[in-house]
Amino acid sequence: MNHSLSIRSIAMASVAGDPDANLGTLERHLRQAREQGIELAVFPEMSISGYITRPESVARFVGRQHDVLTRLLALSVQTDVAFTAGMPWREDDDCYVAQFLFDGGRLIGSHRKMYLAGSEAAVFTPGRRIDTFMVRGIRMGMQLCLESHMPELALEQSRQGAFLIAMGFASPREAPHEKLERWMRYLPARAYDNGVYVVAANQSGCSESGREFPAVALAIDPKGIALATQAVNHQVSASALIDPAHCLRIRDSRMGWFVGMR
């Protein structure tokens, strides 16, 4: 790939347990992104379902999961924007916190959260794989919230050839500026140590238990430098260009490619 990829992380406000409202919000963001030349949008963890962990809420949502998936595939065609978005997903007797990657009417890939936080462990099953996927000429990985604290995941995605890691969060508490400051204490290390871009979006709004999510969105380059940061009380986005050549230069550098020294 010789050209840069325009990307936007969107700290979308989701309504817990209301996928119809959330699909409408996501569509508006995607259409605006398309008008502004964005090629890939990153939405938060459980952005489609809202943050739900009560068994009855999760059961109600996964009863509609295939209909919701069909609507997301249609949006990827109608808007011509690739995007990641999250929701619970049931397979056989297990239910996962899942993040999906869509482009051009196709499901490019999915990630099932491997490290569950708090009340999630009582409802969801941990995922077992860490993968990467090709989208618009760039190989990328996905992570969800607590997983961003597990450096081995970013290392494995970098080893698989990822130039970008898209991180979806549903992280409550803290004022927006406090959340951003905390992210900036460790997310630049994920980018710098692995020679990848990191793009992150926190959900905004409230969980079904009433916990508030501060709207935070950012993009960090492979040297750990912030390209764009936004932190407010309600719904915000941060946009940047992903330059594959930057990642290739790092991989060709004898002293800059730390993954290659392992």
Secondary structure, DSSP 4 states (H G I P E B T S, - for coil): --S-EEEEEEE-EE-TT-HHHHHHHHHHHHHHHHHTT--EEE--TTTTT-S--SHHHHHHHHTTHHHHHHHHHHHHHHH--EEEEEEEEEETTEEEEEEEEEETTEEEEEEE-SS--GGGGGT-PPP----EEEETTEEEEEEEGGGGG-HHHHHHHHHTT-SEEEEEE---SS-HHHHHHHHHHHHHHHHHHHT-EEEEEE-EEE-TT--EE-EEEEEE-TTS-EEEEEEESS-EEEEEEE-HHHHHHHHT-TTT-GGGG-
